């Protein structure tokens, strides 16, 4: 029984790790990379929106990219670094 639990936990940790990177051709964008690196790899965002906390204070920006394969990539920039990467199909 413990063996199954360990395997399940390992699979969940792999899934969480895969969400913090994005492959663009032969390059990889990772959480913690600079906003400049994100623009080098992905180009100018198709859409930008501010990220605010519950009091309305500016915390960063969300950059959205429409990719040719039908995916929408959302990169959250906070303090000049990538803090989250989401890759979704339409």
Secondary structure, DSSP 4 states (H G I P E B T S, - for coil): -HHHHHHHHHHHHHHHHHTTEEEETTEEEETT-BHHHHHHHH-S-SEEEEEE-TT--EEEEEEEEE-TTSEEEEEEEETTEEEEEEEEE-
